[in-house]
Amino acid sequence: MNMATVKKSKRKIIIISVVAAVIVAAAAIGIAAAAVQNSITPVSLHTVSTSDIYEIVNATGEVSSGAVKEYKIGSVATVKEVFVKTGDEVKQGDLIATFDTSKFDSETAKLQSSYKQARAGYSEAVEAQKAAKSNLAQVQKQIAELEKKNAQLQKEVSNNVSSMTVPTLPSDFPSIPVTNPGGSTNHGDVSDDTYDETMRNLIAAIDNLTEAINSLSGNAETGGQITDVVMQTVAEEMQKGNSSSKAIAEKSGKAVMAAIKRGDIRSENLLAANDDAAQMIQKAVGAVDWSDIGTAIPGGTGSAALLSNQLMLTAYYAQEQMYSSMASDSIVNAKKELMNTTKQALDTLQEAKQELAGGWTAAFDGTITECDLYAGEQTSLLSGGITLQNMGNKVVTISLGEYDIHKVKVGMPVKISTAYGEYKGSVISKAPVASGGGSSIMDSVGSTMGISGLSSLTQSGAGVEVQVSVENPDEFIVIGFDADVEIDVGEHIGVTTVPSQAMILDKTGSYVFIYDEEEETVTKTLIETGASSVSEYEIISGVQLGDRIVLAPQSTFEDSFKVRIKE
């Protein structure tokens, strides 16, 4: 074999090897490409177009009589006669039961008397409050004047006893502070123990005096009047240097009698005779050892005057608390509530008597569907009664959630279905408010998706009661049974629509995925929906005619998500 032949053979082998390598590489690339293609999510597409939507609201409700009258006693009475039984047919105005109302008279008289007393009590409380407010203002004015005078007397005592300190009285009693630079306490020739004991005796005496005055007065106003006179008398005598308990007691009794005669004290409110009242005052005032008190306070006449002023302040402070309480609204409000409660009970009893006096009559033509009442029976609030229904007039009551209710109007046509057939009807009423509890999960889903009737399927969600009439009802539509209701709420012709299966719902709204043919990707797009049917939704905004959207998109899809079209 020559050299030329050898070289040619080697060249041929090399070419064959290169071609083989290229083929293998191409095969590998093809396999890889196929694998990549197979890994891209396949989707089916729908082209957005127009169609007609016939919107229906669906719900299930209970059949009942369109006219129902329930007769209940609502009070204690005696049944005279019952003229009907369950199943009887009656005409409007027919007498169905009579009652003995004689026992109402005595109960009415008692309540009328109670109401009269309660009303008088309320009026008295209002007047007492007015007087208390006026008296409170006067007492507060007196307090201000006495406090000013107290400061002056303290200054005088301090100047007269510059080297002494009059200690602070107990918390029950206004203080008499006089400061000594040395900080010592001195009561002249009276020891600390004697002084403290005297102060305790004084406070106890004032308590006894107050108690005695309160026992004489029929009301707070009279008690305050007596206290003013007594304390003023004590103060005047102490300021004169008269410390005789007997003399002060006699002058206090005379002052009280004089005030009664002048009309300053309302004697008609005293629980004892005038003379007895004066004697009791004298006894209470005479129990206080005023001379002991006078000697226990240094500073002579000035300290006695200060003590007298403190006595007056103590009395007025007590009156201020008393009148403040009387001037508040608590007593008036309590009296008013009692009056209103009594009046309500009286009105209820009178209405019951009026209702039962002429007996019960049929409010309309109908059938007695319940009669739980018997002649001679003593009724109570828990007793039964009689139910009258118009069996020829039947309705279905349904409950609609927040998404459906705004679509339904009175007068809209209705189709009613039972196990025995279909009936025509119309919406006859719609409640002004919702009832039945808070919103449910199904309400939220129905509102978002536009699926009617979902809220009616749950017992946890609130709903608005809607009644629909049944045209030409027969014996096959039975009261107490369920019936399916379809309400035709409107036609939407030639509107832009998308299939329900193309929508993704979350808490932020409704979405579709629009397909980009050039990029072979999808974009999540927010849409606004309008009317809906079982399978379609009207699109207000978000997509346009001709857009291609994904059917049955996955929730994991994202913007610019790569997809391929199913073959």
VENMO-V79791 format. One record per run of one state. SS is the DSSP state (@ for helix, = for strand, . for the rest). FROM is the first residue (numbers start at 1). LEN is the number of residues. If there is no record, write none. Layout:
# VENMO-V79791
SS;FROM;LEN / SS;FROM;LEN
This chain:
# VENMO-V79791
.;1;2 / @;3;37 / .;40;1 / =;41;7 / .;48;1 / =;49;17 / .;66;2 / =;68;5 / .;73;5 / =;78;5 / .;83;6 / =;89;2 / .;91;4 / =;95;6 / .;101;2 / @;103;58 / .;161;26 / =;187;1 / .;188;2 / =;190;1 / .;191;1 / @;192;25 / =;217;1 / .;218;2 / @;220;20 / .;240;5 / @;245;18 / .;263;4 / @;267;3 / =;270;1 / .;271;3 / @;274;13 / .;287;3 / @;290;7 / .;297;4 / @;301;27 / .;328;2 / @;330;28 / .;358;2 / =;360;2 / .;362;4 / =;366;6 / .;372;6 / =;378;1 / .;379;6 / =;385;5 / .;390;4 / =;394;7 / .;401;1 / @;402;4 / .;406;7 / =;413;6 / .;419;2 / =;421;15 / .;436;5 / @;441;9 / .;450;5 / @;455;3 / .;458;5 / =;463;8 / .;471;11 / =;482;18 / @;500;3 / .;503;1 / =;504;3 / .;507;2 / =;509;8 / .;517;4 / =;521;12 / .;533;3 / =;536;6 / .;542;6 / =;548;4 / .;552;9 / =;561;5 / .;566;2
